[in-house]
């Protein structure tokens, strides 16, 4: 399964999260973003998405159901 790279402020390093555990959200200004939980610390991770990452998440969600 593909992964998306987030930056964890708590651990100060990049964390790769499986696409199936990522939630697609839209910010107030209309830009796409992704939200997930860090499996080790349990903190919320947030990433503003580019077109490639957004397409990757939407494709994985379409396959799932």
Phi and psi restraints in degrees (value plus and minus 20) as a CYANA .aco file:
   2 UNK   PHI     -87.4   -47.4
   2 UNK   PSI     137.2   177.2
   3 UNK   PHI    -145.1  -105.1
   3 UNK   PSI     139.1   179.1
   4 UNK   PHI    -140.6  -100.6
   4 UNK   PSI     118.3   158.3
   5 UNK   PHI    -112.5   -72.5
   5 UNK   PSI     102.1   142.1
   6 UNK   PHI    -130.8   -90.8
   6 UNK   PSI     143.1   183.1
   7 UNK   PHI    -130.0   -90.0
   7 UNK   PSI     103.2   143.2
   8 UNK   PHI    -111.7   -71.7
   8 UNK   PSI      98.3   138.3
   9 UNK   PHI     -90.3   -50.3
   9 UNK   PSI     -54.4   -14.4
  10 UNK   PHI     -86.6   -46.6
  10 UNK   PSI     -67.7   -27.7
  11 UNK   PHI    -107.0   -67.0
  11 UNK   PSI     -33.0     7.0
  12 UNK   PHI      36.5    76.5
  12 UNK   PSI      23.8    63.8
  13 UNK   PHI    -177.2  -137.2
  13 UNK   PSI     145.9   185.9
  14 UNK   PHI     -96.1   -56.1
  14 UNK   PSI     125.0   165.0
  15 UNK   PHI    -149.4  -109.4
  15 UNK   PSI     110.5   150.5
  16 UNK   PHI    -117.3   -77.3
  16 UNK   PSI     107.4   147.4
  17 UNK   PHI    -138.9   -98.9
  17 UNK   PSI     117.0   157.0
  18 UNK   PHI     -82.5   -42.5
  18 UNK   PSI     119.0   159.0
  19 UNK   PHI     -80.1   -40.1
  19 UNK   PSI     -50.2   -10.2
  20 UNK   PHI     -86.8   -46.8
  20 UNK   PSI     -38.7     1.3
  21 UNK   PHI    -120.9   -80.9
  21 UNK   PSI     -12.4    27.6
  22 UNK   PHI    -122.1   -82.1
  22 UNK   PSI     116.1   156.1
  23 UNK   PHI    -124.1   -84.1
  23 UNK   PSI     111.0   151.0
  24 UNK   PHI    -107.5   -67.5
  24 UNK   PSI     104.5   144.5
  25 UNK   PHI    -148.3  -108.3
  25 UNK   PSI     143.5   183.5
  26 UNK   PHI    -138.3   -98.3
  26 UNK   PSI     109.3   149.3
  27 UNK   PHI     -95.2   -55.2
  27 UNK   PSI     149.1   189.1
  28 UNK   PHI     -78.0   -38.0
  28 UNK   PSI     -52.5   -12.5
  29 UNK   PHI    -105.2   -65.2
  29 UNK   PSI     -16.8    23.2
  30 UNK   PHI      74.4   114.4
  30 UNK   PSI     -24.5    15.5
  31 UNK   PHI     -97.2   -57.2
  31 UNK   PSI     123.9   163.9
  32 UNK   PHI     -95.9   -55.9
  32 UNK   PSI     125.9   165.9
  33 UNK   PHI    -165.4  -125.4
  33 UNK   PSI     144.7   184.7
  34 UNK   PHI    -143.8  -103.8
  34 UNK   PSI     125.3   165.3
  35 UNK   PHI    -151.4  -111.4
  35 UNK   PSI     119.9   159.9
  36 UNK   PHI    -174.9  -134.9
  36 UNK   PSI     151.8   191.8
  37 UNK   PHI    -129.5   -89.5
  37 UNK   PSI     117.2   157.2
  38 UNK   PHI     -91.1   -51.1
  38 UNK   PSI     103.3   143.3
  39 UNK   PHI     -85.0   -45.0
  39 UNK   PSI     -46.4    -6.4
  40 UNK   PHI    -107.4   -67.4
  40 UNK   PSI     -65.7   -25.7
  41 UNK   PHI    -120.0   -80.0
  41 UNK   PSI     -40.4    -0.4
  42 UNK   PHI      60.0   100.0
  42 UNK   PSI     -12.5    27.5
  43 UNK   PHI    -103.2   -63.2
  43 UNK   PSI     137.7   177.7
  44 UNK   PHI     -96.7   -56.7
  44 UNK   PSI     116.6   156.6
  45 UNK   PHI    -133.4   -93.4
  45 UNK   PSI     122.6   162.6
  46 UNK   PHI    -157.7  -117.7
  46 UNK   PSI     118.0   158.0
  47 UNK   PHI    -164.7  -124.7
  47 UNK   PSI     111.6   151.6
  48 UNK   PHI     -98.4   -58.4
  48 UNK   PSI     109.5   149.5
  49 UNK   PHI    -116.0   -76.0
  49 UNK   PSI     126.5   166.5
  50 UNK   PHI    -112.2   -72.2
  50 UNK   PSI     159.4   199.4
  51 UNK   PHI     -83.5   -43.5
  51 UNK   PSI     -58.8   -18.8
  52 UNK   PHI     -87.2   -47.2
  52 UNK   PSI     -65.3   -25.3
  53 UNK   PHI     -86.8   -46.8
  53 UNK   PSI     -59.3   -19.3
  54 UNK   PHI     -82.0   -42.0
  54 UNK   PSI     -64.4   -24.4
  55 UNK   PHI     -83.4   -43.4
  55 UNK   PSI     -57.8   -17.8
  56 UNK   PHI     -82.8   -42.8
  56 UNK   PSI     -64.6   -24.6
  57 UNK   PHI     -87.3   -47.3
  57 UNK   PSI     -65.3   -25.3
  58 UNK   PHI     -83.3   -43.3
  58 UNK   PSI     -58.0   -18.0
  59 UNK   PHI     -85.1   -45.1
  59 UNK   PSI     -62.7   -22.7
  60 UNK   PHI     -86.8   -46.8
  60 UNK   PSI     -58.8   -18.8
  61 UNK   PHI     -88.0   -48.0
  61 UNK   PSI     -55.6   -15.6
  62 UNK   PHI     -88.4   -48.4
  62 UNK   PSI     -57.2   -17.2
  63 UNK   PHI     -86.0   -46.0
  63 UNK   PSI     -58.5   -18.5
  64 UNK   PHI     -87.4   -47.4
  64 UNK   PSI     -57.7   -17.7
